[in-house]
Amino acid sequence: MKQYLDLVQTVFDTGSWQENRTGVRTLSMPGAMMKFDLQEGFPAVTTKKLAFKTAVGELVGFMRASRSAADFRELGCKVWDQNANENKQWLANPYRLKEDDLGSVYGVQWRQWPAYKLIDLKGAGGAKQVEDALSKGYEQLGVLENKKVLLYKAVDQLRQCLDTIINDPNNRRIIFHGWNWAQLEEMALPPCHLLYQFLVDSSKREISLCLYIRSNDLGLGAPFNLTEGATLLSLVGRLTGYKPRWFTYFIGDAHIYENHVDMLQEQLKREPFPAPKLVISDRIPDYFKTGKYDPEWLEKVEPSDFTLEKYQHHPHLTAPMAV
């Protein structure tokens, strides 16, 4: 994880202090990138102990489209508790349903993206457009006074990515994302890691992932996001028959919170250990071996299905999360 430490040092060297919504200043730098070869090892931070099961539990919650902090807690992840129940803005938000509710966060967008069509019946081909939309799973919600038909369906973006990898692996549009302008006010926290693109090399039977993160807390957020992205790529590779290869990690605003400075400076003093290996349980089918496509495992996986082999790390370090 030398790349991670190098990025932290670069932000210390070149970043500038910025105010933000949390009230805790950040040392911020625009634009950053890290690239990991998963055939060489898993990008787990080793200069402190990684909360691996917590991170994987969060990813499993995303894949199940969970919107409750209680669901994440059951998966061994408590990081959403504060955003659900202590965020003053969210507590006063009319879209918050009850205790532990998080709104339409990450997984809801990934697995239940709200897609609408507004079709003008007065226009040429309007009736055929409605017929086509209904054949593709849209539901007609009603006809407006101006003779426009409103249709809706929930789009499973992540499942569509897997289907495309199986059926059209050279497609350069294998993308899912979580930024929905219409629903930002319906979330306890707008998405930070927001755009994922899978890229397949059919000749080498390899699959890679590019992840764009608009805003990344390097102290606490980055180790989690790296873990989740690399685990997701490895799982998708297992379910579609490709070896996970390149995980490229782009950041818009790379920052260090002021109350994380001591933790990160301590990590910079520590020599990183070799990268561990991710092991996925044999109970999750490998498409390359079985030839059977089982995308329903996106919802069936458990945090216990993922372990790190030969994970060496320095002692635990902690710092408060800014909400």
N, C-alpha and C positions, 0 to 999 in steps of 0.2 A: 504493500500500500504506500510505496514511496510517492506515487503520483498525488495521493491525497495529502500527504505531509507537505509536498512541494507547493500544492495549491494553497494550503493554510499559510505557509511562509510567505507566498506571494501576496496574499491579502494583507498580512501584517506589514509587508514592505511597501505596498503601493496603494492600499485602500484608503478611503477617507471616511470620516465619521458622519453618519447620517441619522436623522430622526425618523421615526416610523410609528405606525399605529399602536405598537405594544407599549410605548413609553420607555423602552430600554434601547439605548443607542446601538447602532451596528457599525462596524468597520466594514465598508462595502466596496466591491470592485465589480464593474460591469464586464460580463463575458468571460466564460471559462470553459474548459473541456478536459475530460479524462477519458482514456480509452483502455479497455482491459480485454485481454485474450483469455477467455474462460477455459481454453484448453491448457493454459498455464497455471490455473488456480482460480479460486473464488475470491472476489474483492471484499474480503472482510477486514475491517480495521483490526490491527493487532497491537497498537500502542495503548490500548485500553481494552477491557473486556466488552465484546459486542453482545448486546441483548438480542441474540439471534432468534430465540423462540418468540420473543415479543414482536420482532419485526416480521417474522413469517406469519405469526398470528394475525397481524394487521393485514398482510397481503391476502390471507385466506378470507378475512372479513370483506375485503374489497371484492374478491371474486364471487362472493355470495351476495353482493349488493346490499350489505348491511348498512343501516342508517341509525343504529342505536349503539351508544357506548356500552350498554349491557351486553350486546352481542360480541363486541370486541373483547370485553373482559372475560367472557366465557372461553374465548380463544387464547387467553393468556396475555392480552394487550390492554394496558390501562392508559395509554397515552392520549386517548380521546376524552377521558373523564373531565378534565378541566375545560376543554372547549365546549363540551355538552352542558356542563352544569355550573361553571364559574365565569364564563365569558359574559360580561354585563350586556354587551350589545346583543348577543344571541338570546340571553334571557328575556330581553325586552322585545324580541322579534316576534311578530304575529304568526310567522311560519313555523316556529318551534311548537311541536305538538304536545310534548310532555317531558318529564324527567328523562334524561339520557338521550333524548332525541338529538340528532345531528343534522337533520335535513337531508337534502339531495347530494350528499358528499360523494367522493370518488367512485365507489363501486356502483352507486345508483346510475351515475352517468355512463360508466363502462358497460353495464349490463342492461340498463333500461333507459337509454337515451330517448327523450321525448321528441318524436319526429311528427311534424305537422305538414299538411298540404292544404293550400287554399286554391281551389280550382274554379275558374269562371265558366259557368254553364252557358253564358252568352257568347263565349269565344269559340272559335272553330276547334272542333275536336274535344270540347269540354267533357262530353258524355263518355267518350272513349278513354280520356284521361282518368276519370273517376273509376271506370270499369277496370282499368289497368291497376290503379292504386288498390282497389279492393282485392284484386287477384294476388297482390303482393303483401297482404296481411293488414292493410289499413282498415280502420273502422270509421264509418261515416258518423260524425257527431251531429251534423245538422246542415240545413241550407239557410243561409243568411238572406236578409231582405234584398240585397243587391244581386241575388241569384248566384252567389258563390257558395261552393260546398266546402265544408271544413272536415278534414279527415285526420286521423291520428293513429300512430302505433308506437310501441316501445321497441327500440332497436337494441339488440344485443351486440354491441360493437366488438367485444372481445371474441365472442363466438364467430362473428363474421370474419374476423382475422384468421382464426383457425381454419374455417371453411375455405377461405381463399388460399391459404398456404397449401391445403390439400389439393384444391382444384385448379389453381392458377398460381403456382409458386413464384413465377417470374414477375408477377404484378408488383408495380412500385407504389401501390396505393394501399398497402396492408397497414392501416393506421387506425388507432383509436385514441380518443382524447376526452378531457373532462371539463373543458372551458365552455360554459353555457351562459351567455350574457343574460338570458331571460330568467335564469334560476340562481344567479349569484346571491341574491338577497334571501334565498331559501336554504342557504348552507351556513353551518356554524363556522366554517372556514373555507374560503375559495381554494380551489386546487393549486398546489405549488408544482407538483410533478404532473404535467398536463398533456403531453403529447408523446405517444409511443409509436414507433415505426419498425416493423419487422422486415428484414431483408434476407431473402433466401438465395444461396448459391447451390443450385441443383447439381452442378457437376461435382462438387465436393461434398454434397449432402450436409451442408452447414447452414445454420440460421443465425442471424445477428440481430441486434436491437439498438436503435438510436432512441434515446430518451431526452426530451427537452424539459427542463425545470425552470420556471420563470423566476423563482425566488428560493434560494437554498441556504438554510442555516447549516454552516459547515460543522459546528460543534456537535449538534444532536441530530439534525435532519439528514445530512449527507450519509452517515453510516447506515441509517435505516433505508434510505432510498437506494443506495448501492446494493444492499442486501436484497431488497424486494425486486429491483429490476433484474438482477442476475438470476434470482430464483425463478421469476416469471419466465425469463427467456429459457431457462433450463427445463421448466415444466412444459412450455409450449413445444420445445424441441422434442421432448419425450412423447408428447401426444400426437405429433405430426411426423416423426421419423427423421429428424435432423439433429446433428450434433450442435450444441450451442457454441458459438465462436466469439465474435466481437461484440462487446457491450460498450457503446459510446455514450458518454454522459455529458450533455450540454447544460450550461447554467446561464441564465440571464443575469440575475443579481446574486453574486456570491458574497456571503457576509458572515461576520463573526459578531455575535452579541457581546456587549461589554462585560456581562457577567459570565461569559464563557472563556475569557482571555486566559485566565490562570490554568484552566483545564487544558486548553490547546497548547499553551506554552510548555506545559509539563509533557505533553505528548511529543512535542518536537525534540525533547531531550532524549527520548527513548528510541532505541533501534528497532525497526519493525522486524517481525518474524516472517518466515516464508508463508506464502498464501496457502490456506487450507483447501480441501476438496469438498464440494457439495455432493452429498449422497441422497438420492431419491429412492424411497421405498419401492421394493419390487412389486407391491400390490397395485401400483399405478402402471397401467399397461404401456408398453413401448411399441408404438406403431411400426417402427422399423423391424421389430421381431415378429409381431403378430399379424401385421397387415390389416388390422381392424381399427377403424377410426372410432375413438371413444371420447368425444368432446365433453360429455357430461361429467368427466372427472374434474373439470374446472370448478364444479360445485361440491364434489365429493372428497377432495383432498382435505387432510387434517394437518395442523402444524407438526404433528409427530412424524409425518411422512418425509420430513426434510431434516437432515443432520449435517453437521460439519465434521469432517474427518481430519485428524492431525491439526486441530486448531490450537496454536500456541498464542498466548497473549500476555501483555503486561497487566498489572493490577487494575482493578476497577476505578474509574473516575466518574464523577457526576457533576451536573450543573443544572440550575433551574430552567424550565422551559418558559419562554416568553409567550403569553397568550394575548 
